[in-house]
């Protein structure tokens, strides 16, 4: 019969060897972060939005930059001057708002996260409607399709994004550094 082993209490406790969190691994880890380090939760718009908080804020930020770039490129690659103007206006507005929003992946923190969320819904609706209201849906179907798809994806992603700010700036202008039970 085997004799039970007694633990060696005098041996130092060392954590298991962890790989350093660098490069792409660090970027992915940070983008999927939902801890308090990811920022202060936004206040729900109208007490209801977002419907769920499934998409991390940094992933949504990357989607904003991607969608804005796609809108600009779709417009610029179009032969229709109205589609060009619409694509540049739509895309540059989304990129501009993203660069100025109070979240980690911006240049400066001037726009409250709740205002950014409202801008996401307005941008999404504008991108969906622009090809039909401005009349380039038939003349430039590829640009129109890209604008509609980007608009739809923006609205859908906004409904399930875990919006978070970095400085605590909220739509009413007040700073909230302790989110308390918001979103709990």
N, C-alpha and C positions, 0 to 999 in steps of 0.2 A: 504494500500500500504506500502510495506517495505521501511524503510528509508535506503538510501545508507550508507555503512560503510566507514569511513575515516581511512586510514592507520595510525597506531601508529608509528610516526616518532621517538619517544624517545626510543622505544624498541631496544635493541642491535640486530644487524644482526648476526644470528648464522647459520653456514652451516648445511645442513641436516646431520644427524648422518650417518657416513660412517663406514663400517666395516674395521677393521685394515687389511692392505695388508700383510698378513703373510702366511707362509707355502706354500702349493700347489698353492693357489690363486696368490701369489707373483711370483712364478716360471712361471706360465702360462702367467700372465700379462707381465712379462719381456720377455718371449720367443716370444710373439706376438707384442712386441713394435716396432713401425716404426717411432718413433719420432727421433729428433736429438740426444737424449740420447742413441739411439741404435748404434750410430757410424757414421763414415764418409762414404758416398757412394763410392763404387769402381768405377773406370773408366771403361767404356765399352770396352771389348776385341774386337779388330778389328772394333770398332765403332758400333758393333751390339749386342754383348752378355753381359748379358743375354737378352733373347727376351722380357721378362716381369719381374717385380719384385714383384711376388706374395707371395713367401715363405719367411718369415722373417729369418734373418741370424741365430738367435739362434735355430730355428727349423731345419734349414739346418745343423747346427753344431751337433745337436742331431742325425740327420739322418746319418751323417758321422760316428759318433762313433758306432751307431747301425749297419750300413752296414759293417764296419771294423770288429766288433765283430762277426757278422754272417759269414763273409768270413773265419775268423780264425776258428770258431767252425765247419763250414762245412768241412774244410780241416782236422782238427784234428779228427773228427768223421768218416772220410773216411778210408777205408782199403787200398786204393791206395796210395803209397808213393809219387807219383807225385802230386796227388790232395792235399795231406797233405802239401807238400812244397809250392804249389801254393797258397793254402788258407792262410797259415801263412804269406807268402810274400805279398800277396795282402792286407790282413787285417791289418797287422802291418804297412804297408806303409801308408795306409789311416789314421790309428790312430796316427801314428807318425807325419804326416803332420798336422793333426788337432791339435795336442798338441802344435805345434810350430807356428801356424798361428796367424796373427795379428787380432784376434777377441775375443769377450768376454769369450768364453768358452774354452780357451786354457791355458796352463801352462805358456808359455812365448810368446812374440810377435817377432818372428824372420823372418817369411815368410810373404811377402806382400799378401794381399787378392787376388790380380789379379793372382799371382803365384799359390795360392791355387785353384782358379777357373780353371786354366789350368790343374793343377794336378787332379782335379775332372774329367775332360773330358778324360785325359789320363788313369786314374784309371778305369773309366767306360768302356772304350774301351778294356783295358787289361783284365778286369774281364769277359767281354763278349767273347773275343777271346781265353783266356787261356785254357778252356776245349778242344777246337778243335785243337789249335796249339800244345798243350802239350799232347794231345791224351787221356785224362782221361774222356772224355764225355761218352764213353760206359762203361768203367770199374767202374766209380763212378758217376752214373747219378744224384744222389741227390746233391752231392757236386757241380757238373757241373751246375745243375739247379739253385742252390742258387747263385753261382757266376754270372751266366748270369742275373738273376733277380736283384741282387744287382747292377750289372753294368748298366743295363738299367735304374733302378730307380735313380741311381746317375746322369746319363746323363740327364734324364728328369727333375729331381729336379734342376740341375745346370742351365738348360735353363730358369728357372723361379724363381731363388733365388734373393733376395734383398741383394746382397753382400755388406758388410760394414766392414771397419777396425776400430780399436780403436785408434791407435796412429797417423794415417795419413800417414803411410808408404805405398808407392806405388811401382809398379814394376820397375820404373826407378831409385829408390833409394831416391827420394825426399820426403819430408814431406809436406803434405797438411792439414793444420788445419782448413781451411775455404773451404768447398766443393763448395761454390758458386752455380752455376746453374747446376752442374752435375746431370743428371738424372731428372731434373725438367721438 
